[in-house]
Amino acid sequence: MSVLYVVGTPIGNLGDITYRAIETLKSVDFIAAEDTLHTLQLLNHFEIKKPMISCRAQNERTAGEKIVKLLDEGHNVAYASDAGTPGISDPGAVLVDLVREAGHDVVPIPGASAFATLISVAGSGGKTLIFEGFLSPKPGKRRSRLKELMDTGDAVIIYESPFRITKLLIDVADIDSTRRVVVGRELTKLHEEIISGSAEDLKNNFANRQSIKGEFAIFISGTKKT
């Protein structure tokens, strides 16, 4: 029986890849990727050469059908998103469904994720954690959903771009200025930055920056007692 391996890759620092991930990428017949050029840089770094298939959000179903055909023919395939673990705010879920429906095995190869990385340094924030990923870019929808999440009293993890991070922190502070927030910028990369403080403090911190770059993961502490 052919296998689809869902491979977690580094979110920035290439040293975070696992031995198992490298061995899997070396052993399969094909490597499918969210961005073939991005993944090719990773493969070149570890001197891995394999035929590649583009499988991104915009073509995941049609690419998934091609991958199922390869599996039907007896080939093993690995799938990697741009960074981190596929299926966590990245493509991968549709592909996994198609492969399982076709009767093939799906094997996870665990790796890094911004979600788990930030939690590990966020400190206590409640017993339950809600992972939301990216909120709507529309201000009204973003603020409305953010209030729903914070009103649960549970801790929340959100991803955000450098273009909206300040607006997000303003919304968090408007809803509850005392809520503890941890912002992780460029996690595991050269310019990694992790800041913890009240929503009001972090709002002011970012509002006063002349330029903001990088990818963000945000932890909003819960209010329920554990």
ZIFENGI-V720142 format. One record per pair of residues at least 24 apart in sequence whose ideal C-beta (glycine too) atoms are under 8 Angstrom apart, sorted by the first residue. I is the first residue (numbers start at 1). GAP is how many residues later the second one is. Records with the same first field share a line. If there is no record, write none. Layout:
I: GAP ; GAP
This chain:
1: 102 ; 103 ; 104
2: 68 ; 69 ; 70 ; 71 ; 72 ; 73 ; 74 ; 75 ; 102 ; 103
3: 68 ; 73 ; 74 ; 101 ; 102 ; 103 ; 104
4: 63 ; 67 ; 72 ; 73 ; 74 ; 75 ; 91 ; 92 ; 95 ; 100 ; 101 ; 102 ; 103
5: 71 ; 72 ; 73 ; 74 ; 102 ; 103 ; 104
6: 72 ; 73 ; 79 ; 80 ; 81 ; 86 ; 90 ; 100 ; 101 ; 102 ; 103
7: 71 ; 72 ; 73 ; 79 ; 102 ; 104
8: 72 ; 76 ; 77 ; 78 ; 100 ; 101 ; 102 ; 103 ; 104 ; 105
9: 30 ; 33 ; 71 ; 72 ; 74 ; 75 ; 102 ; 103
10: 32 ; 73 ; 74 ; 101 ; 102 ; 178
11: 72 ; 73 ; 101 ; 102 ; 103 ; 106 ; 176 ; 177
12: 71 ; 174 ; 175 ; 176 ; 177 ; 180
13: 175 ; 176
14: 28 ; 31
16: 95 ; 96 ; 172
17: 25 ; 29 ; 94
18: 91 ; 92 ; 93
20: 89
21: 88 ; 90
22: 24 ; 26
24: 54 ; 85
25: 25 ; 53 ; 55
27: 49
28: 47 ; 48 ; 49 ; 50
29: 41 ; 46 ; 47 ; 48
30: 37 ; 40 ; 45 ; 46 ; 47 ; 48
31: 46 ; 47 ; 48 ; 49
32: 31 ; 35 ; 45 ; 46 ; 47 ; 48 ; 63
33: 46 ; 47 ; 48 ; 49
34: 46 ; 47 ; 48 ; 52 ; 56 ; 57
35: 47
38: 44 ; 45
39: 41 ; 43
42: 38
53: 24
55: 24 ; 36 ; 40
56: 35
57: 34
60: 31 ; 34 ; 35
61: 33 ; 37
63: 32
64: 30 ; 31 ; 34 ; 35
65: 33
67: 28 ; 31 ; 32
68: 30 ; 31 ; 34 ; 36
71: 28 ; 31 ; 33
72: 30 ; 32
78: 31
83: 29
84: 27 ; 28 ; 29 ; 30 ; 31
85: 25 ; 26 ; 27 ; 28
88: 25 ; 27 ; 43 ; 45
89: 44 ; 45 ; 70
112: 76
114: 45 ; 70 ; 73 ; 101 ; 103
115: 42 ; 102
117: 67 ; 70 ; 71 ; 100
118: 39 ; 64 ; 66 ; 69 ; 76 ; 99 ; 100 ; 101
119: 38 ; 100
121: 61 ; 63 ; 73
122: 33 ; 60 ; 74 ; 97 ; 99
123: 59 ; 73
124: 97 ; 102
125: 30 ; 55 ; 94 ; 95 ; 96 ; 97
126: 27 ; 28 ; 29 ; 95 ; 96 ; 97 ; 98 ; 100
127: 95 ; 97 ; 99
128: 26 ; 27 ; 94 ; 96
129: 25 ; 26 ; 27 ; 28 ; 93
130: 24 ; 25 ; 26 ; 27
131: 25 ; 26
132: 24 ; 25 ; 26
133: 25 ; 26
134: 24 ; 25 ; 26 ; 27
135: 25 ; 33
137: 27
139: 28
142: 25 ; 26 ; 29
143: 28 ; 31 ; 32
146: 25 ; 26 ; 29
147: 28
149: 71
150: 25 ; 26 ; 29 ; 70
152: 70
153: 69 ; 70 ; 71
154: 68 ; 70
155: 64 ; 65 ; 66 ; 67
156: 63 ; 64 ; 66
157: 60 ; 61 ; 62 ; 63
158: 59 ; 60 ; 62
159: 56 ; 57 ; 58 ; 59
160: 56 ; 57 ; 58
161: 54 ; 55
162: 50 ; 51 ; 52 ; 53 ; 54
165: 41 ; 47 ; 51 ; 53
166: 37 ; 40 ; 41 ; 43 ; 46
168: 50
169: 30 ; 33 ; 34 ; 37 ; 38 ; 49
170: 33 ; 37
172: 27 ; 31 ; 48
173: 26 ; 27 ; 29 ; 30
175: 24
177: 26
179: 41 ; 42 ; 44
180: 40 ; 41
181: 37 ; 38 ; 39 ; 40
182: 36 ; 37 ; 39
183: 33 ; 34 ; 35 ; 36
184: 32 ; 33 ; 34 ; 35
185: 29 ; 30 ; 31
186: 27 ; 28 ; 29
187: 28 ; 30
189: 25
